[in-house]
């Protein structure tokens, strides 16, 4: 069994203070993908850099206290690819790929466009330039899983207030169509949806800190494990952990045979 966990930490130091590391050790995951580190290497403790039993790999943003992704794995990676080779994206620390034999695991943090038109334009630019990479990855013949915060809810079932969010970043028609293209024409598989095709309010992975979104379960499903078809077919369980909170996102846990 291969257990992979993905979680947007909303700050690795904050998540650590909320008990993330003891919880992580209890999960016996083979690979843990992290997003939104909000830290530089100098900010990282020894436990953050290399938790007991794990190798740690990271892609930090240039800007302090911002973005950044990481991967913990029990097995040492054969190769690690940091960034997409696109300077403006890579400076924000959004893509990290670890390779093990025929398996590639990616920790991804797609931009949010919710802060204004400029960031939404950047998000669309990233999506447009990322698609050819996604197309080439699936053609390589490797087993690949891309874990992370995609910052897009795909369908109406993926967020509570879908009617009120149709003109908001994260649920724009163009963003949703991009995911439809990814899962349709390109052939990637949304693993959680494969195993839970009809789930609505139990599927959310993120809740705004405004109002009482968590208490009322006014959430969004924007965190995914997106896999190549052969690997997705080996997924036997997918769950969202909500018994403790380490950030405004919840961990997505998938077991593959």
N, C-alpha and C positions, 0 to 999 in steps of 0.2 A: 504494500500500500504506500502511496505517495501522498502526504498531506501538505497542502500549500495554503498559507494564510496571507491575506492582503489587508492592510489597514492604513488609512490616512491618519497619521498621528496628531496632526495640527500642533506640531512641536514635539520633538523627541524628548526634550527635557521635561515638558509638561506631562507627557504620557508616562514617563519613568516615575514621576512623583505620584502618579495615580495607580501604581502597581502593575504597569504593563509587563515588566520583565519576569516577575514571579508567575504571572498568568501565562506568559509565553512559554516558559519552561514546562508548565503543566500540560500544555497542548501536544507536546511531542511531535511538533511539525518538522518536516524535512526541510522546508523552505518557507521563509517569511519575507514578504515584500512590503516595504514601507514607503509612504509618500508624505510629503510636507514635513521634512525634518526640521526646518527652520533653524538650522545650526550649521556651523563650519566645523572643520576637523578639530580645531583648537577647543571647541565647546564640548566635545564628546568625551565622556568618561570611558574607562577601560571596558566597562560592561556594555556600553553602547557600541563601542567599536568592535568588540568580539565577545558576545555573551557566551557563557560556559557551554561548550559543546558545539559552537557555531563559528563559521567564518563570516566576516562582515565585509560587504562591498558597498561603496557609496558614490553618489554623484551629487556634489554640493553645488548650490547656486553661488554665483559671484556675489550677489547682494546678501548682506548679513541678515540673519533672521527670516529668511525667505525660502520657500519651496525646498527642493532637494529630495532625492529618492535613495533608497537603500535596499539591499538584499542580505538576509542572513541564511546560511545553508549549512547543514550538517556535513555535507560533502564539499571538498574543495573544488571550486570551478576549474574546468579545463581552460576556459578563456573568459574574460570580462570585457564587454564593449560599453564604453562610457560615452553617452551622447549619440546623436544622430549625424554628426558632422555638419550641422547647421548652426553657425555661431550664435545667432540671436535666441534660438531655442536652447542650445546647450548651456548658454550663460545662466539660464534659469534652473538648471539641474532637473530635467524632466524625464530622462530616459536612461535606463541601466539594464543591460542584458548579461545574464550569466549563462554559460554553456556547460553542459554535462553530457558527455557521450552524444546521443542523438536528441537530447532535450535542451531547449532554450527556455529560460524563464526571464521575463521582462517585468521590471517595476516601472510603471508609467504614471505620470501626473500631468494630464492635459490641462491647459490653462482654463481659468474661469473668465467669463466675459461680463460678470455681473457688476463690476465696478464702473463700467462706462463703455462708450462707443469705441474708444481706442483699444481697450483690452479685448472687446468682442471682435474687432477687426483682426487683432493678433491671433485670437483663438481660431478664427476662420482660416487664416494664413497657415497656422500650424496644422490644422486638419487637412488642408489641401496638399501640403508638402509631405505629411505623414502617410497619406494614402498609398503612394507608390512604394514606400518602404513596407507597408502592411501587405501589399500585393506581392512583393518579392519574397517576404518572409514565408508566406504560405506556399510559394512555389518551390522553396528550397528542399522540401521533402522531410524536414526535421519536425519533431514534435515540439510545438511552441505554445506557451501560455503567457498571455499579457495580463498582468495583474495590476489593478490600480484604480485611481480616481479619474474616470473619464469625463466628469463634469457634464454629463448629458444623461437625462432620463429618456429612455427610448420610446416607451409606449404610455398610454394613459394609465395603465395599471401600475406604472413605476413611480407615481407620485400622488400624494393625497389631493392637492388642489390643482388638478391638471387644467381645468377650465380657466382658472385665474392666472395661469402661468404660460399661456400659449404665446405671449409676446415677450416673455422673459428669458434671459440667457439660461441655458441648460435644458430648455424645452422648446426652443425655436424650431419651426418647420425644417429649416436647412440643416440644423444639427441632427434632428431625428432622422431625416432622409439620409444623412451621411452614415449613421449607424445601420439603417436599413440596407444601404448599399454594401456595407462591410459584412453584414450577416447574410446577405442575399447573393449578389453578384460575385463578391470576392470569396465568400465561403467560410469565413470565421464563424465560430459558434459561441453564443452566450451561454456559458455552462450552467449558471444558476437557472436561467429560463428553460434550458433543456430538461432539467430535473424538476423544476417547479413551474410548469407552463401557465398555471392559473392563479398563482399567488398575487395578492394585491397588498393590503396593509401590513403583511408580515414580511414583505420583501425589502423594506426601506433600509438604507445603509447610512443615511445622513439626515440630520435634523438641525434646522437653524437654531442659533442661540437666542433668537428673538422670540418674544411671546412665550408661550408654553408648548413649543413645537414637540419637544421630547415627551412631555407629560401627556399630550393629546395625540401623540403619534402622527403628527403632521410632517411626514418625511418624504424623502426622495430616494430612489435607487440609482445611484450614480457611480457606485463602485462595482467593478466586474472582474471576473476571470474569463477572458476571451481566448479560446483555444482552437488549434487546428482540429479538423474533424476526427481524426483517428484518436487523438488524445482526449477530446471531449467525450467520445464514445466510451472511454474508460472511467469516466467520472461516476462514482457510486453514491456520493452524498454531497450536498451543499447546504451550509447553514450560516446564519448571521447571529453572532454572539451579542446578546444584549443584557446579560446578567450583571455585568460591571461596565462602567464607561471610562475609557481611556482618552477619548477625544469626542468631537461632535460627529464622528463617523463610528460605525461598528465594524468589527473584524468580519471578513468574509472567509469562511473555512470550506475548502473543497478537498475531498479524498478521491484519489484516482487509483484504479487497480494497476 
